[in-house]
Amino acid sequence: MRRRTSVAAVVLAGACMTAACSGPATSSAPAEQHPVPGHSAARHSSAAPASPVRQVAAAVPGRPLPAPAALVPFGTPATRSQGTWSPAGRPVDGIRAVYETTLVPPRGTQPAGIAWMDTGLLSARLYSGSLSPGGGPYRYTAPVEPAQAATLVAAFNGGFQMNEARGGYYTEGRMIDPLRTGAASLVINADGSVDVGAWGSDVTMTPQVVSVRQNLVPLVADGRPTPRAASAHWRAWGSTCGATSCGATVPGIEHQWRSGLGITADGALVYAAGPGLDPLQLAQLLVRAGAVRGMQLDINPYWPVFVTYDPPPGARADPSNGRKLLSSTTQGPSTFFEPSWARDFITMSARPAG
C-alpha cells in the first residue's frame, strides 16, 4: 500500500475583479471521505488561508495531496450536493485521486461540473490529434491503447484548433506551433507532473518539459479572475455558437459551453465546465475550487468533456466503465477510445506505486 504522508494544503481565498464576484470559499467541515475497502487511513482536508498567493508547490510524485474541502456555493444551493465532493474514477493504490462536484456560478442558473485531481497520485499526458494540432503522426493520439488504458483514471478535452488558440504547441520533442510569451499554458514534464500558467513568467521551457499546450491568455492569475476575464470583450475568448445553431451566419452568444483548467497552491489540478458560462463565470468557478492560475480550454456544445474510468481491479479502462462529469456533455467515455477523434486531449493515469 502506498504510504500516506500528510501534506500541508493551501487552498486559495482570493479577491474578485467585480462586485458580482465572490472569492473562493470552502466550508469549515472537511469533505466526506470514501475509503476503499481494505484501506482504513483517511486523507486530510485542505484549509484556506486569508490572502491569495501566486506560488504553486509542486506535488511530490507518489505522495497523496490532502483531499479537497467542500466548496461553499455562490448563492442559495438548489440541492444539498452542490459543493460537496464525491470520489470518481479508479483508486490509485487504494486512494481516491479524483473528486467531483457541481456549482451554479454567480448570476448563473445551471450547474457547472468541477473535478479535482491529485497530481501526487496521477501523471498527465498530452494526446495530439490530426486536426488539433495537426502535423502528425504522433506516438500518443486517439485511441487510447490497451497499455495506457491499464492505468487510465481520467481524461478531458484540450483547447482550440491552433489557428484560433493564439498560442503554441510542443510535444514529443517537436515544436508544432511556436510558443508565445504570455500565453496561458498547460505544461507537462517527463515524470507526468503538470503546471498551468503564463508562458515565460509562471512556466518556462526546461529539459524536463515534454509537452506544452497553449490556449489564449490566462483566465486566472494570482488567485483572481484576470482583468481580461472580467472584460466586456467576451469575443476575445473565442467564437461561440448561437443560441440554437453553430452555423457561421448565426450570431454567437456570450453565455456558452466553456471549459477551463487551473492549478491550486498545493499542486492539484482543477477542471471546470458547464453550459451558459461567460469567461468571468468560468474563472470564478476555478477560483472557488482553489485555482491560483488558470486557463480556458475548448468551448461550444460539442467539445468540453471530462470522464473518469473505474474498471474492476486489474482491468483496463474502457467506455463501459467510464462516467461523465456532466451528463449533458455531448462527448463521453467512448470519445478518447475512438480512432476518429481528431482533437488533442489530456489523460491522467495512476502513477506506479512507490
C-alpha positions in Angstrom: 0.0 0.0 0.0 1.3 3.5 -0.8 2.4 5.2 2.4 0.2 8.2 3.3 2.1 11.3 4.2 0.3 14.4 5.5 0.9 17.4 3.2 0.1 20.9 4.3 -2.5 22.0 1.8 -3.1 25.6 0.7 -6.4 26.5 -1.0 -6.7 29.9 -2.4 -9.0 32.5 -0.9 -8.8 35.4 -3.4 -10.4 38.7 -4.1 -12.6 39.3 -7.1 -12.4 41.6 -10.0 -16.1 42.8 -9.9 -18.7 43.3 -7.2 -20.7 40.5 -8.6 -17.9 38.0 -7.9 -17.2 36.3 -4.6 -13.9 34.9 -3.7 -13.1 31.2 -3.3 -14.5 29.6 -0.2 -14.6 26.3 1.5 -16.8 25.1 4.3 -15.2 24.6 7.7 -16.2 20.9 7.6 -13.9 18.5 5.8 -15.0 16.7 2.7 -16.6 13.4 3.3 -14.1 10.6 2.9 -14.7 7.5 1.0 -12.1 4.9 2.0 -11.5 2.0 -0.3 -12.2 -1.4 1.3 -9.0 -2.7 2.9 -7.5 0.8 3.3 -8.6 2.5 6.5 -6.3 5.5 6.5 -8.2 8.8 5.9 -7.0 11.7 3.8 -6.7 15.1 5.3 -8.8 18.1 4.2 -7.4 21.4 2.9 -7.6 24.7 4.9 -7.9 28.1 3.3 -5.5 31.0 4.0 -6.6 34.6 4.3 -4.8 36.0 1.3 -4.1 35.0 -2.3 -0.8 33.5 -3.3 0.8 33.1 -6.7 3.3 30.3 -5.9 2.5 26.7 -6.6 4.1 23.9 -4.6 4.8 21.0 -6.9 3.2 17.8 -5.8 5.5 15.1 -4.8 5.1 12.1 -7.0 3.7 9.2 -5.0 2.6 11.3 -2.1 -1.2 12.0 -2.0 -2.4 15.5 -1.5 -5.0 16.4 1.1 -8.5 15.8 -0.2 -10.4 19.0 -1.1 -12.7 20.6 1.4 -16.3 21.2 0.5 -16.9 24.3 -1.5 -19.4 27.0 -0.4 -22.0 27.6 -3.1 -22.1 31.1 -4.6 -25.8 31.5 -3.6 -28.6 29.5 -2.0 -28.0 26.0 -3.4 -30.8 24.2 -5.2 -29.6 20.9 -3.9 -27.5 19.9 -0.9 -25.0 18.2 -3.1 -23.7 21.5 -4.5 -20.1 22.0 -3.4 -19.9 18.5 -1.8 -17.2 16.4 -3.3 -17.7 12.8 -4.4 -14.9 10.4 -5.4 -14.7 9.4 -9.0 -12.6 7.0 -11.1 -10.5 4.1 -10.0 -8.4 4.4 -6.8 -4.7 4.6 -7.0 -3.1 2.1 -4.7 -6.3 2.3 -2.6 -6.6 6.1 -2.5 -9.1 8.2 -4.4 -7.3 10.5 -6.8 -10.3 12.4 -8.4 -13.2 14.1 -6.7 -16.1 15.8 -8.4 -18.9 18.3 -7.5 -21.2 20.9 -9.1 -21.7 24.6 -8.5 -24.0 27.1 -10.0 -21.8 30.1 -10.9 -22.6 33.7 -9.9 -25.5 35.1 -12.0 -26.0 31.6 -13.4 -28.9 29.2 -13.5 -27.4 25.9 -14.5 -24.8 23.8 -12.5 -21.3 23.5 -13.8 -19.1 20.5 -13.1 -15.8 20.7 -11.2 -13.2 18.0 -10.9 -10.2 17.9 -8.6 -7.2 15.8 -9.5 -4.4 14.6 -7.2 -1.2 15.2 -9.1 0.8 13.3 -6.5 -1.1 10.2 -7.5 -1.7 10.9 -11.1 0.6 11.6 -14.1 -0.5 13.7 -17.1 0.0 13.0 -20.8 -0.9 15.1 -23.8 -2.6 13.3 -26.7 -2.4 15.1 -30.1 -5.0 15.0 -32.9 -4.8 15.0 -36.6 -6.9 18.2 -36.7 -5.7 19.8 -33.4 -2.8 20.4 -33.6 -2.3 18.6 -36.8 1.2 17.9 -38.1 1.4 14.3 -37.0 1.9 11.4 -36.8 2.1 11.2 -33.1 3.0 8.5 -30.6 0.2 9.5 -28.4 -3.1 10.1 -30.3 -6.6 8.6 -30.2 -7.5 5.9 -29.5 -6.1 5.3 -26.0 -4.2 2.0 -26.4 -4.6 -1.0 -24.1 -1.2 -0.4 -22.4 -2.3 3.1 -21.4 -5.9 2.1 -20.6 -4.4 -0.2 -17.9 -3.7 2.8 -15.7 -6.1 5.4 -17.1 -8.1 7.3 -14.4 -9.5 10.4 -16.2 -9.3 12.3 -19.5 -10.5 15.7 -20.6 -10.6 18.0 -23.6 -7.8 20.2 -24.8 -8.1 23.6 -26.3 -8.9 25.4 -29.6 -7.6 24.5 -33.0 -4.3 26.1 -33.4 -5.4 28.8 -35.8 -7.7 30.1 -33.0 -5.6 29.3 -30.0 -3.3 32.4 -30.2 -0.5 30.3 -28.8 1.8 27.3 -29.5 2.1 23.6 -29.1 5.1 21.5 -28.2 5.1 17.7 -27.7 7.1 14.6 -28.4 10.3 16.6 -29.0 8.7 18.8 -31.7 7.6 22.4 -31.9 4.3 22.0 -33.8 3.5 25.7 -33.4 5.8 28.4 -31.9 5.2 29.0 -28.2 4.1 32.5 -27.4 5.3 34.6 -24.4 2.4 35.4 -22.0 0.1 32.7 -23.4 -1.8 30.6 -21.0 0.0 27.2 -20.9 -0.5 23.7 -19.7 3.0 22.2 -19.1 3.7 18.5 -18.6 7.0 17.2 -17.5 8.7 13.8 -18.2 7.7 12.5 -14.8 4.0 13.3 -15.5 3.9 16.3 -13.2 2.0 19.3 -14.5 1.7 23.1 -14.2 -0.5 25.8 -15.5 0.5 29.5 -16.0 1.6 32.3 -18.3 4.5 31.3 -20.5 7.8 33.0 -19.8 6.9 34.0 -16.2 4.9 31.3 -14.4 6.2 28.5 -16.6 9.1 28.1 -18.9 10.9 25.6 -21.0 13.3 23.2 -19.1 15.0 19.9 -20.0 12.1 18.1 -18.1 9.3 19.6 -20.2 7.8 17.1 -22.7 4.6 18.9 -23.7 3.2 22.5 -23.7 -0.3 23.2 -24.8 -1.1 27.0 -25.1 -4.6 28.5 -25.4 -5.3 32.2 -25.3 -4.2 34.2 -22.3 -4.5 33.4 -18.5 -8.1 33.3 -17.2 -7.0 33.2 -13.6 -3.8 34.8 -12.1 -2.7 35.4 -8.5 -5.8 33.6 -7.4 -8.2 36.0 -9.1 -10.0 36.2 -12.4 -7.8 38.3 -14.7 -9.0 41.7 -15.9 -9.5 40.2 -19.3 -11.8 37.6 -17.9 -13.9 40.3 -16.4 -13.8 42.4 -19.6 -16.9 43.1 -21.6 -14.9 42.0 -24.7 -16.0 38.4 -24.4 -15.4 37.6 -28.0 -11.7 37.7 -27.2 -12.3 34.3 -25.6 -13.3 32.5 -28.8 -16.0 32.3 -31.4 -19.2 30.9 -29.9 -22.3 29.2 -31.3 -25.6 30.9 -31.4 -28.5 30.0 -29.0 -29.8 27.3 -31.3 -27.2 26.8 -34.0 -23.5 26.8 -34.7 -24.0 28.0 -38.2 -21.5 30.5 -39.5 -24.2 33.0 -40.2 -25.8 32.7 -36.7 -24.6 35.4 -34.2 -22.7 33.9 -31.2 -23.7 34.3 -27.6 -21.6 35.2 -24.6 -23.0 32.6 -22.3 -21.9 29.3 -23.9 -20.5 25.9 -23.0 -17.0 26.6 -21.8 -14.3 24.5 -20.1 -11.2 25.5 -18.1 -8.2 24.1 -16.2 -6.4 25.5 -13.1 -3.8 24.6 -10.6 -4.1 25.1 -6.8 -1.4 26.3 -4.5 -0.6 22.8 -3.4 -0.4 21.5 -6.9 -3.7 19.8 -7.6 -5.4 20.3 -10.9 -9.0 21.6 -11.1 -11.2 21.3 -14.2 -14.5 23.1 -14.7 -17.0 23.0 -17.5 -20.7 23.9 -17.9 -23.3 25.4 -20.1 -24.3 29.1 -20.2 -21.0 30.4 -18.9 -19.2 33.7 -19.7 -15.4 33.9 -19.3 -15.7 35.5 -15.8 -18.1 32.8 -14.5 -15.6 30.1 -15.7 -12.8 32.0 -13.9 -14.9 32.3 -10.7 -15.6 28.6 -10.7 -11.9 27.8 -11.0 -11.0 30.3 -8.2 -13.8 28.9 -5.9 -12.2 25.5 -6.5 -8.8 26.8 -5.3 -7.1 27.7 -8.6 -4.3 30.2 -8.3 -3.6 30.1 -12.0 -6.0 29.0 -14.7 -6.8 28.9 -18.4 -9.7 28.4 -20.7 -9.8 25.2 -22.7 -12.3 24.4 -25.5 -15.8 25.9 -25.8 -19.2 25.4 -27.5 -21.5 22.4 -27.0 -19.6 19.7 -28.9 -16.2 19.9 -27.3 -16.0 20.1 -23.5 -15.8 16.7 -21.8 -14.4 15.2 -18.6 -14.6 11.5 -18.0 -13.4 9.2 -15.2 -12.9 5.5 -15.5 -13.5 2.9 -12.7 -12.8 -0.6 -14.0 -12.7 -3.6 -11.8 -9.4 -4.2 -10.1 -6.8 -5.3 -12.6 -9.0 -4.5 -15.6 -8.5 -1.8 -18.2 -10.4 1.4 -18.6 -12.9 1.4 -21.4 -16.1 3.1 -22.4 -18.2 0.6 -20.4 -16.7 1.7 -17.1 -16.4 5.4 -17.8 -18.6 8.2 -16.4 -19.1 11.8 -17.5 -18.6 14.7 -15.1 -21.8 16.2 -16.5 -24.4 14.0 -18.1 -25.2 16.8 -20.6 -21.9 16.9 -22.4 -22.1 15.7 -26.0 -18.9 13.7 -25.8 -18.4 10.9 -23.3 -16.5 7.8 -22.2 -16.0 6.4 -25.7 -14.6 9.7 -27.1 -11.0 9.0 -26.3 -11.2 5.4 -27.5 -12.3 6.4 -31.0 -9.6 6.3 -33.7 -11.5 9.1 -35.5 -11.2 11.5 -32.6 -9.0 14.3 -34.2 -8.5 16.7 -31.3 -6.0 16.9 -28.6 -6.8 15.8 -25.1 -5.2 15.1 -21.7 -5.1 11.9 -19.8 -4.5 11.4 -16.1 -3.1 8.0 -15.2 -2.1 6.2 -12.0 1.5 6.6 -11.0 3.3 3.4 -10.2 3.2 2.5 -6.5 6.2 3.8 -4.6 
